[in-house]
Amino acid sequence: MSFKSMLGVVFSTACVCAIHAQEAFDAEKTRALFAGTEWVLASGGPHDFSVTFTKDGQVVFSSSRDWWGWKKTFQGTWKPSGTRSITFSNNTTCELSPDRTRIYATDPENKRFTVVHRGPKMPPFDRAALAAILCKPGLIWAAEVEGHRRTMSFEGDINHAVAQSKEGETVPCRLYYNGYYIEVFRSDRDGYSAVYSLSDGNGLSLMEDGNGGWMLKSPRFELRLEPIQPGDPLAPQQISRARSSFGGTTWCFFDGKGKMNTVTFMANGTVSDFRAPNEKPEWVPYDDGTVRYRIKNGSQKLTPDTDNKRLLRESNSVREIWFSGRQPPRLNMVETKQLKDKLADKSKAWFNYDDGKKTVYVFDDKSSNMSIIMDNGTTKTLRWEILCAGYIRIGDEAFMVEGDTLERVEPRLTLKHEPNL
């Protein structure tokens, strides 16, 4: 048989297979895949937002409240529309994932898209599996949106990301992940604002792309992995420990109660942390100078200052300064007097506002007493002392002196130093 004849046979066979695939849809087989199954919305809580496809063709949304309009979407009747898909009476489409553990739900009328999981509750969070999908060397998540290139790059520990806003601005973000549904929030000192979130209809759902890969899909566009281009904003990435200066170093810091503790980054790649004496986590350096490790108390991310003599661990709930070595820097007599004068300056007050209520902190440099004056006039007196350069303890809580602010270590609280009015 000639090559041309063989090619004709192959082509004819392919056409027959394609026609057969198109005719393979069996409504009853599809109905059997969905009938009597229970699912939970990835964008909701583990029990409050469930969807059930009844055997008589009804869809039931069980929820204590409507979740961004999905309660209205998941109602009415359903019918088979493909080998792994069904359509609701309101044109919402549900398609099974290839492994049949998830449903990709599309509401074209309201331009919404979400992921729904099989079973009565959300599956456990698999950080390693998610990181393997989101973080690919040399690749970045990108899409062309309204003539502009929008990108997203995730850090190796997937807690943080760097995104481009629709204005082209580079935005550092925190990632909130809930069962293949991703929300990304602009991270700053005053809180979070959405970059990609469910509330603005721009949330990102992680789903198969049909070609063996993945995409981050929103109702408006799809981010796919592409080669990194010059100028693309990238999240910090892991580097080898050999390129890091942390190996063999020890650092000390005061916890929220003013107790000094030490942490050592062993040259063999493990961390000796007093908070987890029976654990030996591995420390991971990043190309932005930070170092991270994970213990039972959570992820530890440390950022060095310009001369690498101090590290900062900061979040919404804690702010710690770590000093190089096993002992914190001490103050001489002149420095001690200067700090006392600063704290007890009668022309200024240390205060903070909480829900509109003002609390004032007044230091007495002679008696080492400090008065906390509440908004209602109630006064509480505590002892205070200097722990080291930049650290003091008020009662049983540690504070850092940073310019014109006093920062409580944990739980975090900022006191401002401003003139008395």
Stockholm file with secondary structure:
# STOCKHOLM 1.0

chainA/1-421         MSFKSMLGVVFSTACVCAIHAQEAFDAEKTRALFAGTEWVLASGGPHDFSVTFTKDGQVVFSSSRDWWGWKKTFQGTWKPSGTRSITFSNNTTCELSPDRTRIYATDPENKRFTVVHRGPKMPPFDRAALAAILCKPGLIWAAEVEGHRRTMSFEGDINHAVAQSKEGETVPCRLYYNGYYIEVFRSDRDGYSAVYSLSDGNGLSLMEDGNGGWMLKSPRFELRLEPIQPGDPLAPQQISRARSSFGGTTWCFFDGKGKMNTVTFMANGTVSDFRAPNEKPEWVPYDDGTVRYRIKNGSQKLTPDTDNKRLLRESNSVREIWFSGRQPPRLNMVETKQLKDKLADKSKAWFNYDDGKKTVYVFDDKSSNMSIIMDNGTTKTLRWEILCAGYIRIGDEAFMVEGDTLERVEPRLTLKHEPNL
#=GR chainA/1-421 SS CCHHHHHHHHHHHHHHHHHHHHTTCCHHHHHHHHTTEEEEETTSCTTTSEEEECTTSEEEEECSSCCTTHHHHSCEEEEEEETTEEEETTSCEEEECTTSSEEEEEETTTTEEEEEEESSSCCCCCHHHHHHHHCCTTEEEEEEETTEEEEEEECTTSSEEEEECTTSCEEEEEEEESSSEEEEEEEETTEEEEEECTTTTCCEEEEECSSSSEEEECSSCEEEEEECCTTCCCCCCBCCGGGCSCTTEEEEEECTTSCEEEEEECTTSBEEETTCTTCCCBCEEBTTSCEEEEETTEEEEEEECTTSSEEEEECSSCEEEEEESSSCCCCCHHHHHHHHHHHTCTTEEEEEEETTEEEEEEEETTTTEEEEECTTSCEEEEEEEEEETTEEEETTEEEEEETTEEEETTTTEEEEEEECC
#=GC SS_cons         CCHHHHHHHHHHHHHHHHHHHHTTCCHHHHHHHHTTEEEEETTSCTTTSEEEECTTSEEEEECSSCCTTHHHHSCEEEEEEETTEEEETTSCEEEECTTSSEEEEEETTTTEEEEEEESSSCCCCCHHHHHHHHCCTTEEEEEEETTEEEEEEECTTSSEEEEECTTSCEEEEEEEESSSEEEEEEEETTEEEEEECTTTTCCEEEEECSSSSEEEECSSCEEEEEECCTTCCCCCCBCCGGGCSCTTEEEEEECTTSCEEEEEECTTSBEEETTCTTCCCBCEEBTTSCEEEEETTEEEEEEECTTSSEEEEECSSCEEEEEESSSCCCCCHHHHHHHHHHHTCTTEEEEEEETTEEEEEEEETTTTEEEEECTTSCEEEEEEEEEETTEEEETTEEEEEETTEEEETTTTEEEEEEECC
//
